[in-house]
């Protein structure tokens, strides 16, 4: 099966499961979205959504936030983790916005990524969700699923973003990255992954070599072993497993949407 067929199947299935998606982080405007995304680094959206109402009640504009002291911000956002660094970044970028941008959020990757605490993923989320500019933010869910579906090498998030942009239509990026995030949380988690409960699953086979990382995922779930570690990535000859529907089903325990075949 060609990658194009896999991509079409994934888009179709995600549209069926998540026809309408909304940003998971609570916000009122572009500035509050930027702060919420900054806070989401290395924590869950639920944790962010628990602290932002209190934070934005005190300050919901760059000017108001820049007038708060560091300790006030830190005490509110501490449950999100990395409190010292995030509090400092929020205070500094708010001051920069007031002084340099007249409190307006710039619709530019270059400008956004120049702010303290704002990396490429955060900038991509803001550009996508606030300005509607096509972007493909890659978080841990997108990175994991792109590799598990056999659509990226899994080397790093930069490579995953490049592959996602190459494979998926540009006019679908903004919706699709959210669909993948929701899907990863609900059906395809990093731990306790069960292929039988996953409506989408593509075993990644590259050239004449088979990545056993995902094979181990399947075998573990089939045998009740939930712990899967990235260090278990090894490669074997294509002939280790015959490219047939029966072998794929045997690995999954039940079924797979795609049989094993050369990529």
Beta strands, then each sheet from edge to edge (+ up, - down):
strand 1: 205-206
strand 2: 209-211
strand 3: 235-237
sheet 1: 1+ 2- 3+
end
